[in-house]
Amino acid sequence: MEISLQGVDFAYQVAGRQLPVLYNIDLKISAGDFLALTGAGGSGKSTLAQIIAGLLEPTAGKVSLDGRVLPGRGKFRGASPWSRVGMAFQMPEQQLFAETVMEDVSFGPRNMGLSPDRVKARAYKALEAVGLDPETIGDRSPFTLSGGQRRRVALAGILAMEPEVLILDEPTAGLDPAGQELVLDLIRDFARRRDRAVVVVSHNMAEVAAMASQVLVLHRGRIALQGTPREIFRQEEALRAYGLLPPPLTQLMHSLRQRGAPVPTDVLTLDEARDAILHWLKA
Amino acid sequence: MIAIQGATFIYPGATVPALENLNLAIEPGEFLAITGPNGSGKSTLARLLNGLLRPLEGRVLVDGMDTSDDTALITIRRRVGMVFQDPDNQLVAATVAEDVAFGLENLGLPPAEIRKRVDLALKSVGLENLAARPPHLLSGGQKQRLALAGVLAMEPRYLVLDEATAMLDPVAREEILEQVLRLRREQGIAVILITHLMEEAIRADRMLIMKFGRIFWQGSPREISHQERLLAAAGLRLPAVIALAKSLRQGGIKLATNPVCVEELARALWKLASRE
């Protein structure tokens, strides 16, 4: 499936005044894409994610799904094309509400009108996909789980609706390294299928480097940079101006290059950085 | 000084203590980093420091005042400011400026003093241009800076940041940390930084790793930064720069020092290259 935004503006209404957040955004997300939305705090990336997910309607411009211009989710009752798009907000675990993990994860598929058997099958599959055992954890209250486990239960609730496009706002923020790794694994698993697309909002560039095929940098509500992670990380000065930093290893290469070392600045992994430095020092 | 003496805490309904027989002294003006995996007790420890939680056994003394003494709680909470990971729970008013003023009004300060402190606090976190905006229209990072401003306006002696920068972009995170450390230098505020990021913890004077409700390790962050096994046992990741330094050593590069940040490694490598 394909989501496309054309000339999208967005403004919040505050006490009768317009508070513009996004200006003239053009964007296309197709099956197989892995897009990272990044930018400093307040650059509009969470708002943009919610427009892509149909949760906010643009003030101007068009949002279309598979070529059809659509109003936002709120305009539909029951089944809608938007149910093919899943969105995880920041700290989604705060929205867990049911008494047991199984009920929470079943909520979405049940609302889609699936039979009880299919709801159960989907909930089991989704919990397994996030690395939780439905048998041991299904009957527990979400509040007895660790922060990392709760986050994964919340994500299972979205996966259980089997979206084709998954949009995640800062999916690893606030988790410890082990919890972060588990969440990144489940996102990578989801993205493995070619008929799916992922949009991740993140300011963690190391994370972006490890996953995304395309990066979009927002600055004050406009698209400031767009390209592959390598193309983006090469532009250290521009990134800094937009409130971002390249990942630490890329920073190191920039720092060496500024001193005069003939090393590339677009390394993405530790091995690439090591090989480049060894090559330079042994030359 | 904040003294935690033999403190044990168990959440209602839990079978395992969140903190067990913990002893810790935090000096005025100190920069202490506390790390550890989720569920290791670090947030519980933070909440003991200003009496948000009180130990079931043992006691917590803030400048000699016991957090179990209700009459001292107001003073204790002014001395020990807390900023949490999720700022939404901390924001109360209709505008940014009112939100910062809220705590000050409760202190009964004169309006002119309140205005002065609000302006200063908003400026110090870079929100002076958003003073009239409703807090719910701020970005996650801006909300976090607002929560910090509200705490700074109270002029605390101890500042506890519980994953307070987790939602910030890297430049904002660095700015906030710099700002906090500047306040520490200028006013002697102690900073207690609870974080998963070794890159942040490494800047502290002292680092504490929590595990299973106990202190698992404490010492100088530089000391631990190269001990991969110890870090892994505490659920922490070796920072990328240190992992690279290690990998370069294995590749035959003879680094003279143990670099812990980008600049230190760049300097060490450049030195090697210019010597040859």
Chai-1 contact restraints between the chains, C-beta under 6 A:
chainA,res_idxA,chainB,res_idxB,connection_type,confidence,min_distance_angstrom,max_distance_angstrom,comment,restraint_id
A,Y12,B,L137,contact,1.0,0.0,6.0,A-B,restraint_1
A,A40,B,D169,contact,1.0,0.0,6.0,A-B,restraint_2
A,G41,B,S139,contact,1.0,0.0,6.0,A-B,restraint_3
A,G41,B,G141,contact,1.0,0.0,6.0,A-B,restraint_4
A,G41,B,Q142,contact,1.0,0.0,6.0,A-B,restraint_5
A,G41,B,D169,contact,1.0,0.0,6.0,A-B,restraint_6
A,G41,B,A172,contact,1.0,0.0,6.0,A-B,restraint_7
A,G42,B,S139,contact,1.0,0.0,6.0,A-B,restraint_8
A,G42,B,Q142,contact,1.0,0.0,6.0,A-B,restraint_9
A,Q90,B,G140,contact,1.0,0.0,6.0,A-B,restraint_10
A,S146,B,N38,contact,1.0,0.0,6.0,A-B,restraint_11
A,S146,B,G39,contact,1.0,0.0,6.0,A-B,restraint_12
A,G147,B,N38,contact,1.0,0.0,6.0,A-B,restraint_13
A,G148,B,N38,contact,1.0,0.0,6.0,A-B,restraint_14
A,A173,B,A166,contact,1.0,0.0,6.0,A-B,restraint_15
A,A173,B,M167,contact,1.0,0.0,6.0,A-B,restraint_16
A,G174,B,Q85,contact,1.0,0.0,6.0,A-B,restraint_17
A,G174,B,E163,contact,1.0,0.0,6.0,A-B,restraint_18
A,G174,B,A166,contact,1.0,0.0,6.0,A-B,restraint_19
A,D176,B,P37,contact,1.0,0.0,6.0,A-B,restraint_20
A,D176,B,N38,contact,1.0,0.0,6.0,A-B,restraint_21
A,D176,B,H196,contact,1.0,0.0,6.0,A-B,restraint_22
A,D176,B,G235,contact,1.0,0.0,6.0,A-B,restraint_23
A,P177,B,R237,contact,1.0,0.0,6.0,A-B,restraint_24
A,A178,B,G235,contact,1.0,0.0,6.0,A-B,restraint_25
A,G179,B,N38,contact,1.0,0.0,6.0,A-B,restraint_26
A,H203,B,D169,contact,1.0,0.0,6.0,A-B,restraint_27
A,G243,B,D169,contact,1.0,0.0,6.0,A-B,restraint_28
A,G243,B,V171,contact,1.0,0.0,6.0,A-B,restraint_29
A,L245,B,P170,contact,1.0,0.0,6.0,A-B,restraint_30
A,P248,B,A240,contact,1.0,0.0,6.0,A-B,restraint_31
A,P248,B,V241,contact,1.0,0.0,6.0,A-B,restraint_32
A,P248,B,V262,contact,1.0,0.0,6.0,A-B,restraint_33
A,L249,B,A240,contact,1.0,0.0,6.0,A-B,restraint_34
A,Q251,B,V262,contact,1.0,0.0,6.0,A-B,restraint_35
A,L252,B,V262,contact,1.0,0.0,6.0,A-B,restraint_36
A,L252,B,L265,contact,1.0,0.0,6.0,A-B,restraint_37
A,L252,B,A266,contact,1.0,0.0,6.0,A-B,restraint_38
A,S255,B,V262,contact,1.0,0.0,6.0,A-B,restraint_39
A,S255,B,A266,contact,1.0,0.0,6.0,A-B,restraint_40
A,L256,B,A266,contact,1.0,0.0,6.0,A-B,restraint_41
A,R259,B,W270,contact,1.0,0.0,6.0,A-B,restraint_42
A,L270,B,A243,contact,1.0,0.0,6.0,A-B,restraint_43
A,L270,B,L244,contact,1.0,0.0,6.0,A-B,restraint_44
A,A273,B,L244,contact,1.0,0.0,6.0,A-B,restraint_45
A,R274,B,S247,contact,1.0,0.0,6.0,A-B,restraint_46
A,R274,B,L248,contact,1.0,0.0,6.0,A-B,restraint_47
A,L278,B,G251,contact,1.0,0.0,6.0,A-B,restraint_48
A,L281,B,A273,contact,1.0,0.0,6.0,A-B,restraint_49
